[in-house]
Amino acid sequence: MSKTTVETAKPQLEDKDLQALERLKAARAAIKAELSKAIVGQDEVIEQVLIAIFTRSHALLVGVPGLAKTLLVSSLAQTLHLAFKRIQFTPDLMPSDITGTEVLYQNQTTGGRELKFLKGPIFANMVLADEINRTPPKTQAAMLEAMQERKVTVGGVDYPLPNPFFVLATQNPIEQEGTYPLPEAQLDRFMFMISVDYPSTQEELQIMQMATGVGGDKPQAVLSEEDILALQETVRRMPVAPQVFAYAEKIVRVTRIKTPEVADFCKKWLTWGAGPRAGINLILAAKARAVLSGQVYVSCDDVAAVAPPVLRHRIIPNFAAQSEGVTADDIVRKILETVPKHEKLA
């Protein structure tokens, strides 16, 4: 069976979805154009953040200081016309500093005293959790629980978070003194771990010119909240052929050292493989990547493209891998070279 036949085996999108595809493709170009007023380069990072947003997911950005992670998130919030809040995580940060707290106040009408809930900074459409590994586990847990449940519970009352709602967290990979690394189970709540790298020579020159000159135009809003919610639904309705599901499943299963499908190098280098959430996120992210590219089907190439940010925090290299200088990204690369695509897959 040919690649084209395999990947279009599912029913095609309806007319309204095809129109939404065109809107999203145009919106992607407009978003990138607006972000270029403040951000130089980082095309891959921007695409991965957009994928997380249009799949209603969260992402973790890892990179050294000074790579404009905070500026990227705040600029993106402007282009998407979303309420934005930044939370700077510190060792003394308490859960109530994030979620909000109840305060006692006097009702001017009745004269009686009542409890009133004051919402914390997590009540925004886009939240930047800056240096999330700087705060103790109980505060991390409160943040991650709210991310998962999309609500805050205080005094037995549930307060739903805004919709849409995204958390983009950052980590500094260099200095680990005084940090509280996120456990693997909590890392799994993030769809992507996005690696933010240094700019190229040309990009760095452009950054220096932009940062030392007169301030330029600010990014303008491209989409509304309603547009984002509608486009999230379009991503969910994107058809996926059985062959693409099988390819994503194979990628995940070869990482599990106690299963018959495990790859030899994974058995040698991994302590633990990816869980079921990895396969779900591979498909969701591949759908969003296809939609952002204006495709009417999801291909195995889309799955392969999103595999590194989906898997790098879900597979645990062992001591043997560390002693040989083998990273999680190296293992993911080898998996993609090993697992066949399209008709070769049984």
C-alpha positions, 0 to 999 in steps of 0.5 A: 500500500502506498504512503498516500493511500495509507495516510488518507484511508480515514474519512476526509474533513468536512467543508467547515473544517477545511475552511478552519484549516485555511484560517489556522494556516493563515493565522500561523503566518500572521502570528509568526510575522507579529512575533518577529517584531520582538523575537528573532529566530526560534522558529522550531520553538514557536511551532512547538509552543503553538502545537501545545496551545492548539492541542489544549496542552502545556509545555516546559521550556528548557534553556539557559538564561537570556534566550528570550523565553519570557519575552516569547511567552508574553509576546505570544499572549499578545498575538493571541489576545489572551490574559497573561500572568507571570509567576516567578517561582522561589523557595518561599512561594506558597500554594496560595500565592499561586491559586489564591486565598480566602480573606475575611472582610466586612459586608457593608450592607449587612455589617457581618463578616464573610469569607471572600476568595481572592483569585491568584495569578493562575487565573489567566489564559496563559501562565508563565511558570518561571523557573518552576524547579525553584519552588518546593514540591508542595507548591509545584504540586498545587500548580500541576494539580490546577493544570491537570484539573483546570480548576482550583479548590479552596474551602471546598468550593471549585473555581474553574480556570479560564478557557482557554488555559495554558501553562508554559513553564521554564527551567534553567538546565545549568544551575541546579543548586537549591532546586527541586527537580520535577518528578517524572510523574509531574513532568509527564503532565507537560505535552512537550519539553522544548529545548531552547538553544542558542541563536545562529550567528546571523540571528545573534547579530540581529538580536544585538541590533534590535535590543540596543536600538530604538524600540520597535512595534509591539506584536498585535492580536491575531486571534481571539479566545473564540478563534482559539477554542474553535481551532482546538476543536478542528485539531481534535476532528483531524482524521488519522489513518490506522497506519499512523496510529500504529507508527506512534504506538511502535515508537512508544513500545520500543522504549519499554524495557520489559516488553517483547517489542523493546529495542536492544539499545533501549534495553541497554540505555533506559531505566524506564520507557514512555507511558501511554500519555506519550502515545496520546500526545504523539498523535495530538501533536502530530494532528496540530502540526499537520493542521498548522501546515495546512495539510488535510491528513496526518502523516508518519512524518508529522509523528516523527517531527514531534517525537523529540519534545514529546519523549525527551522527558518521558524516557529515563536514561540509565547509568550506562547511557550517562557514562557513554554520554548518550542523552535522551535526544540521542535515544529518540533519534535512534528510535526514529531511525529504527522504527519503519514508516508507512507500508514497511510497518507490520 
